[in-house]
Amino acid sequence: MSAHTDWCAGGHRCQLGEHRADPLTVDIPGAGRVVLTRVRAAAGREYAEVRATVSLAGTDPAARRQLSSLITSVATALRRAA
């Protein structure tokens, strides 16, 4: 494994040939939570690992609409970031 970067958290997070930063967690009241982690893979490519937890409506039709909107929004965000 290569030397740690200045942002690498080290320890148990840094394994399998990759380096991982401490995760950044953002709580969005009433909406959910996003956890963002910077990663450098063993091959040297860096990427952002994004994990989201989204509050869904209690009824199936509304939850399905939310999920559809979420997929569209995520695709738009990925295109903008790329």
Secondary structure, 3 states (H helix, E strand, C coil): CCCCCCCCCCHHHCCCCCEECCCEEEEECCCEEEEEEEEECCCCCEEEEEEEEECCCCCHHHHHHHHHHHHHHHHHHHHHHC
